Amino acid sequence: MEAAEYHSVIKFLYLKRQNSTEIHQEMVQVYAEKCPNYSKVTHWVRKFKSGFLSVMDEHREGRPPSVVTEKNVSTVKKPIIQDRRITVKQLAFETKISIGSVETILHDHLNLNKVSALWVPRLLTTGQKHERVNCCKHLLRQEANDAFFFRRIVTGETWIY
């Protein structure tokens, strides 16, 4: 049943001079677990007492349900391409989008993770995979020419949670 139908039943029983408790008890007998809760019934009884006659909810203006649009995704993507060390707060300030929405765009839509203060793709593109293979082949050729080549490379590690 839709909300307007429940509201109609509440209005009918209210016009029969029943109070909120009686209306709710009768609705529970008829609709069982699909019945609106007591606070919803009292809310509508109060509306009808104050002279509100419609059983439809009033239209409410509000913010859009989501700020994550294709336009905003491309707006967030541009600064990251220019500077991969940009912070979420800076992105939010520059794009005039909330921090939470920027994080959603970065993680869910652009598939980016922050690694060592640098935004990097979670999944590599085919071109990026080929570039990594070429770099590894070059390093192996260097090692073939110089047996101590890999011993001179300093590495570090970053923990990501």
C-alpha positions as CSV (number, residue, x, y, z in Angstrom):
1,M,0.0,0.0,0.0
2,E,1.2,3.5,-0.7
3,A,1.6,6.2,1.9
4,A,-1.4,8.2,0.5
5,E,-3.7,5.2,1.0
6,Y,-2.6,4.9,4.7
7,H,-3.1,8.6,5.1
8,S,-6.6,8.2,3.7
9,V,-7.4,5.6,6.3
10,I,-6.0,7.8,9.1
11,K,-8.1,10.7,7.8
12,F,-11.3,8.6,7.7
13,L,-10.8,7.2,11.2
14,Y,-9.9,10.7,12.5
15,L,-13.2,12.1,11.0
16,K,-15.0,9.3,12.8
17,R,-13.6,11.0,16.0
18,Q,-11.1,8.3,16.9
19,N,-7.9,9.4,18.6
20,S,-4.3,8.4,17.5
21,T,-4.1,5.3,19.7
22,E,-7.4,3.9,18.5
23,I,-6.5,4.6,14.9
24,H,-3.2,2.9,15.3
25,Q,-4.7,-0.1,17.0
26,E,-7.3,-0.6,14.3
27,M,-4.7,-0.2,11.6
28,V,-2.5,-2.8,13.3
29,Q,-5.4,-5.3,13.3
30,V,-6.0,-4.8,9.6
31,Y,-2.5,-4.3,8.1
32,A,-0.4,-6.1,10.7
33,E,3.3,-5.5,10.1
34,K,2.7,-3.3,7.1
35,C,1.0,-0.8,9.3
36,P,2.7,2.6,9.7
37,N,4.2,3.1,13.1
38,Y,2.5,5.0,15.9
39,S,4.5,8.2,15.5
40,K,3.5,8.4,11.8
41,V,-0.2,8.0,12.8
42,T,0.0,10.8,15.4
43,H,1.9,13.0,12.9
44,W,-1.0,12.8,10.4
45,V,-3.7,13.1,13.1
46,R,-2.0,16.4,14.2
47,K,-2.0,17.6,10.5
48,F,-5.7,16.9,10.1
49,K,-6.5,18.6,13.4
50,S,-4.6,21.7,12.2
51,G,-6.8,21.9,9.1
52,F,-4.6,20.1,6.6
53,L,-7.0,18.2,4.3
54,S,-4.9,16.6,1.7
55,V,-3.6,13.0,2.2
56,M,-0.6,13.7,-0.1
57,D,2.7,14.7,1.3
58,E,3.6,18.3,0.4
59,H,6.3,18.7,-2.2
60,R,9.6,19.7,-0.6
61,E,12.4,21.5,-2.4
62,G,15.8,20.3,-1.4
63,R,19.2,19.6,-2.6
64,P,19.7,17.1,-5.3
65,P,20.0,13.5,-4.0
66,S,23.6,13.3,-5.2
67,V,26.4,15.6,-6.3
68,V,28.2,12.9,-8.1
69,T,27.5,13.7,-11.7
70,E,29.5,13.2,-14.9
71,K,30.2,17.0,-14.8
72,N,31.6,16.8,-11.2
73,V,33.6,13.7,-11.9
74,S,35.4,15.5,-14.8
75,T,35.7,18.6,-12.6
76,V,37.6,16.6,-10.0
77,K,39.6,14.7,-12.6
78,K,41.2,17.8,-14.2
79,P,43.2,19.0,-11.1
80,I,44.4,15.4,-10.4
81,I,45.8,15.1,-13.9
82,Q,47.7,18.3,-13.4
83,D,49.0,17.5,-9.9
84,R,48.7,14.0,-8.5
85,R,49.9,15.3,-5.0
86,I,46.8,17.4,-4.5
87,T,44.9,16.7,-1.3
88,V,41.2,15.9,-0.9
89,K,40.7,19.2,1.0
90,Q,42.3,21.2,-1.8
91,L,40.1,19.4,-4.4
92,A,37.0,20.1,-2.3
93,F,38.0,23.8,-2.0
94,E,38.8,24.2,-5.7
95,T,35.8,22.3,-7.0
96,K,33.3,23.6,-4.4
97,I,32.2,20.0,-3.7
98,S,32.1,18.5,-0.2
99,I,35.0,16.4,1.0
100,G,32.8,13.3,1.2
101,S,31.6,13.7,-2.4
102,V,35.1,14.2,-3.6
103,E,36.3,11.0,-1.8
104,T,33.4,9.1,-3.4
105,I,34.3,10.4,-6.8
106,L,38.0,9.6,-6.3
107,H,37.5,6.1,-5.0
108,D,34.3,4.9,-6.7
109,H,34.2,6.7,-10.0
110,L,37.9,7.4,-10.8
111,N,39.2,4.2,-9.1
112,L,42.0,6.1,-7.4
113,N,43.9,5.4,-4.2
114,K,46.3,7.6,-2.3
115,V,49.7,6.0,-2.2
116,S,52.7,7.9,-0.8
117,A,50.8,11.3,-1.2
118,L,50.2,10.5,-4.9
119,W,46.9,9.6,-6.5
120,V,47.4,6.4,-8.6
121,P,45.0,4.3,-10.5
122,R,43.9,1.1,-8.8
123,L,43.8,-0.8,-12.1
124,L,46.5,-0.2,-14.7
125,T,45.5,0.5,-18.3
126,T,47.0,-1.6,-21.1
127,G,49.5,1.2,-21.9
128,Q,50.6,1.4,-18.3
129,K,51.2,-2.3,-18.1
130,H,53.3,-2.3,-21.3
131,E,55.3,0.6,-19.9
132,R,56.0,-1.3,-16.7
133,V,57.1,-4.4,-18.8
134,N,59.4,-2.2,-20.8
135,C,61.0,-0.7,-17.7
136,C,61.5,-4.2,-16.2
137,K,63.2,-5.4,-19.4
138,H,65.4,-2.4,-19.3
139,L,66.4,-3.1,-15.7
140,L,67.2,-6.7,-16.6
141,R,69.4,-5.6,-19.5
142,Q,71.2,-3.3,-17.1
143,E,71.7,-6.2,-14.6
144,A,73.1,-8.4,-17.4
145,N,75.8,-5.8,-18.1
146,D,76.5,-5.1,-14.4
147,A,76.3,-7.9,-11.8
148,F,76.1,-5.4,-8.9
149,F,73.4,-3.2,-10.6
150,F,70.5,-4.3,-8.3
151,R,72.6,-4.0,-5.1
152,R,73.0,-0.3,-5.7
153,I,69.2,0.3,-5.9
154,V,67.7,1.7,-2.7
155,T,64.1,0.8,-2.0
156,G,61.5,1.7,0.6
157,E,58.0,0.6,1.5
158,T,54.7,2.3,2.2
159,W,51.9,0.8,4.3
160,I,48.4,1.3,3.0
161,Y,45.4,0.6,5.1
